[in-house]
Amino acid sequence: MFAYAVRRALRKNKTLRYGVPMLLLIVGGSFGLREFSQIRYDAVKIKIDPELEKKLKMNKVSLESEYEKIKDSTFDDWKNIRGPRPWEDPDLLQGRNPEILKTNKTT
């Protein structure tokens, strides 16, 4: 009889029914986020291979160097070419003749 009364009280009490699970979710989420954010800080501590680091430093591309490459280009004669949809033939869409392409591939 006592167990039935306790169960009935737990079902009727909104704090225990909704509040406790919400509190558990908030506290548990906090611990979960701590673990996931710790991964970010651990990844920063990992050292890169010195040879790879030298290659990365040699291949630096800056915005200024890319600007210098395209500064003297003329864009007066460019065409806006739409990419093909999955069901369309890309060669026909972009103005290339597929028959000529097939003969070039076989030779």
One Martini backbone bead per residue (centre of mass of N, CA, C, O) as a GRO file, in nm:
protein
  107
    1MET     BB    1   0.057   0.064  -0.020
    2PHE     BB    2   0.300   0.255   0.000
    3ALA     BB    3   0.406   0.225  -0.297
    4TYR     BB    4   0.154   0.342  -0.430
    5ALA     BB    5   0.170   0.627  -0.302
    6VAL     BB    6   0.446   0.701  -0.414
    7ARG     BB    7   0.386   0.669  -0.716
    8ARG     BB    8   0.153   0.876  -0.720
    9ALA     BB    9   0.325   1.117  -0.625
   10LEU     BB   10   0.530   1.111  -0.860
   11ARG     BB   11   0.319   1.155  -1.090
   12LYS     BB   12   0.202   1.436  -0.973
   13ASN     BB   13   0.483   1.552  -0.951
   14LYS     BB   14   0.631   1.792  -1.154
   15THR     BB   15   0.918   1.813  -1.052
   16LEU     BB   16   0.990   1.509  -1.082
   17ARG     BB   17   0.893   1.472  -1.380
   18TYR     BB   18   1.049   1.744  -1.514
   19GLY     BB   19   1.289   1.867  -1.344
   20VAL     BB   20   1.494   1.637  -1.306
   21PRO     BB   21   1.554   1.572  -1.605
   22MET     BB   22   1.647   1.858  -1.672
   23LEU     BB   23   1.883   1.871  -1.473
   24LEU     BB   24   2.031   1.622  -1.585
   25LEU     BB   25   2.073   1.741  -1.869
   26ILE     BB   26   2.239   1.988  -1.789
   27VAL     BB   27   2.465   1.849  -1.629
   28GLY     BB   28   2.541   1.634  -1.844
   29GLY     BB   29   2.600   1.840  -2.072
   30SER     BB   30   2.837   1.977  -1.935
   31PHE     BB   31   3.022   1.729  -1.930
   32GLY     BB   32   3.014   1.673  -2.235
   33LEU     BB   33   3.127   1.949  -2.331
   34ARG     BB   34   3.396   1.928  -2.188
   35GLU     BB   35   3.504   1.688  -2.352
   36PHE     BB   36   3.478   1.817  -2.640
   37SER     BB   37   3.652   2.075  -2.580
   38GLN     BB   38   3.916   1.923  -2.505
   39ILE     BB   39   3.992   1.828  -2.789
   40ARG     BB   40   4.080   2.103  -2.898
   41TYR     BB   41   4.322   2.142  -2.697
   42ASP     BB   42   4.472   1.876  -2.766
   43ALA     BB   43   4.523   1.938  -3.072
   44VAL     BB   44   4.718   2.182  -3.025
   45LYS     BB   45   4.951   2.011  -2.873
   46ILE     BB   46   5.017   1.882  -3.127
   47LYS     BB   47   5.284   1.791  -3.311
   48ILE     BB   48   5.445   1.860  -3.597
   49ASP     BB   49   5.617   1.766  -3.844
   50PRO     BB   50   5.894   1.929  -3.953
   51GLU     BB   51   5.872   1.869  -4.258
   52LEU     BB   52   5.576   1.958  -4.288
   53GLU     BB   53   5.618   2.246  -4.182
   54LYS     BB   54   5.810   2.337  -4.408
   55LYS     BB   55   5.614   2.290  -4.645
   56LEU     BB   56   5.395   2.486  -4.544
   57LYS     BB   57   5.579   2.742  -4.544
   58MET     BB   58   5.655   2.731  -4.852
   59ASN     BB   59   5.325   2.724  -4.941
   60LYS     BB   60   5.259   3.014  -4.921
   61VAL     BB   61   4.950   3.196  -4.967
   62SER     BB   62   4.863   3.507  -5.064
   63LEU     BB   63   4.659   3.761  -5.147
   64GLU     BB   64   4.866   3.931  -5.301
   65SER     BB   65   4.972   3.710  -5.497
   66GLU     BB   66   4.695   3.654  -5.629
   67TYR     BB   67   4.646   3.940  -5.728
   68GLU     BB   68   4.894   3.958  -5.916
   69LYS     BB   69   4.798   3.734  -6.113
   70ILE     BB   70   4.495   3.882  -6.180
   71LYS     BB   71   4.528   4.189  -6.247
   72ASP     BB   72   4.583   4.162  -6.583
   73SER     BB   73   4.317   4.051  -6.633
   74THR     BB   74   4.055   3.977  -6.856
   75PHE     BB   75   3.676   3.988  -6.827
   76ASP     BB   76   3.518   4.037  -7.112
   77ASP     BB   77   3.519   3.708  -7.234
   78TRP     BB   78   3.329   3.572  -7.045
   79LYS     BB   79   3.149   3.279  -6.935
   80ASN     BB   80   2.846   3.156  -6.813
   81ILE     BB   81   2.864   2.827  -6.686
   82ARG     BB   82   2.660   2.576  -6.636
   83GLY     BB   83   2.620   2.317  -6.456
   84PRO     BB   84   2.541   2.000  -6.443
   85ARG     BB   85   2.309   1.785  -6.407
   86PRO     BB   86   2.278   1.455  -6.335
   87TRP     BB   87   2.085   1.409  -6.611
   88GLU     BB   88   2.304   1.552  -6.772
   89ASP     BB   89   2.512   1.627  -7.033
   90PRO     BB   90   2.807   1.796  -7.012
   91ASP     BB   91   2.890   1.827  -7.314
   92LEU     BB   92   2.626   1.954  -7.425
   93LEU     BB   93   2.599   2.195  -7.226
   94GLN     BB   94   2.909   2.318  -7.293
   95GLY     BB   95   2.949   2.282  -7.624
   96ARG     BB   96   3.042   1.995  -7.663
   97ASN     BB   97   3.133   1.734  -7.866
   98PRO     BB   98   3.095   1.395  -7.805
   99GLU     BB   99   3.210   1.268  -8.066
  100ILE     BB  100   3.495   1.390  -8.052
  101LEU     BB  101   3.566   1.283  -7.769
  102LYS     BB  102   3.544   0.978  -7.838
  103THR     BB  103   3.771   0.974  -8.057
  104ASN     BB  104   4.001   1.080  -7.869
  105LYS     BB  105   3.991   0.842  -7.656
  106THR     BB  106   4.055   0.594  -7.855
  107THR     BB  107   4.349   0.709  -7.961
   0.00000   0.00000   0.00000
